[in-house]
Amino acid sequence: MTNPLQFMEESRQGVTILHILDQRLIDPQLSEQLTRRLCGFIEGGCMRLLIEMGAVNRISSVFFRSFIAAGKKAKERNAQMAFCNLTPLIKEGFTITGLDKLFKIYASEGQAIGEIGE
């Protein structure tokens, strides 16, 4: 049995922040859980979603599809979705897949909130 993904949620200055606490996002079964969670925020009316990934040091490409699906949902609803605290390896994955062109990526949580917050 697969353990569920670990998250912590908070809200600051009109931004919903989803901290992904898992170090490894590699189990394909969990990517659907992430997709549902992210799309759920957008469908629930979240207009500014920041995904904080400082704990993540390994990611499978299947999780990039989760980000793309949620990003499409955000675009449909004119919501903003951004990422912060990516390790160099994870940031490289975003660059290779072209996700750095689809999403804003911030070096820190404070910088992200300063730019996308109310």
JOTA-V507484 format. One record per residue. N is the residue number from 0. SS is DSSP state (a for helix, b for strand, c for the rest). PSI is psi in whole degrees, 0 to 359 (999 if undefined). D_LAST is the distance of its C-alpha to the last C-alpha in Angstrom with 1 decimal. Layout:
n,ss,psi,d_last
N,SS,PSI,D_LAST
N,SS,PSI,D_LAST
This chain:
n,ss,psi,d_last
0,c,138,41.2
1,c,135,37.9
2,c,143,35.4
3,c,158,32.0
4,c,150,29.0
5,c,127,27.3
6,b,159,23.5
7,b,133,21.2
8,b,146,17.9
9,b,167,15.1
10,b,133,11.5
11,b,130,9.1
12,c,42,5.5
13,c,8,5.6
14,b,128,7.7
15,b,125,11.4
16,b,125,13.6
17,b,110,17.2
18,b,121,19.6
19,b,118,22.9
20,c,347,25.6
21,c,143,28.6
22,c,331,30.2
23,b,122,31.9
24,b,83,30.6
25,c,342,34.0
26,c,113,35.4
27,a,331,35.1
28,a,333,35.3
29,a,345,31.9
30,a,325,30.1
31,a,323,30.3
32,a,317,28.7
33,a,318,25.8
34,a,313,25.5
35,a,319,25.7
36,a,310,23.0
37,a,313,20.5
38,a,327,21.4
39,a,321,21.3
40,a,311,17.6
41,a,313,17.0
42,a,333,19.8
43,c,3,18.4
44,c,4,15.3
45,c,124,12.9
46,c,345,10.7
47,b,107,9.3
48,b,123,12.3
49,b,125,13.2
50,b,113,16.9
51,b,121,18.2
52,c,29,21.9
53,c,332,23.2
54,c,339,26.1
55,c,124,27.3
56,c,357,30.2
57,b,138,31.9
58,b,140,30.8
59,c,152,33.0
60,a,335,32.4
61,a,332,32.2
62,a,334,28.8
63,a,327,27.5
64,a,325,28.5
65,a,316,26.2
66,a,320,23.2
67,a,315,24.5
68,a,315,25.0
69,a,323,21.5
70,a,321,20.2
71,a,318,22.3
72,a,318,21.0
73,a,317,17.4
74,a,319,18.6
75,a,328,20.5
76,c,12,17.6
77,c,35,15.2
78,c,159,13.1
79,b,137,12.1
80,b,128,14.2
81,b,169,14.6
82,b,153,17.0
83,b,164,17.5
84,c,41,20.4
85,c,136,23.1
86,c,161,26.6
87,a,320,28.6
88,a,317,30.7
89,a,319,27.8
90,a,322,26.1
91,a,320,29.5
92,a,320,29.6
93,a,322,26.4
94,a,313,28.0
95,a,320,31.3
96,a,351,30.0
97,c,5,27.7
98,a,338,24.6
99,a,344,23.1
100,a,336,23.3
101,a,331,21.6
102,c,149,18.6
103,b,136,16.5
104,b,124,17.9
105,b,148,16.6
106,c,326,19.1
107,c,162,17.1
108,a,317,14.4
109,a,317,13.0
110,a,317,13.0
111,a,312,11.3
112,a,322,8.4
113,a,328,8.3
114,a,324,8.5
115,a,352,6.7
116,c,167,3.8
117,c,999,0.0
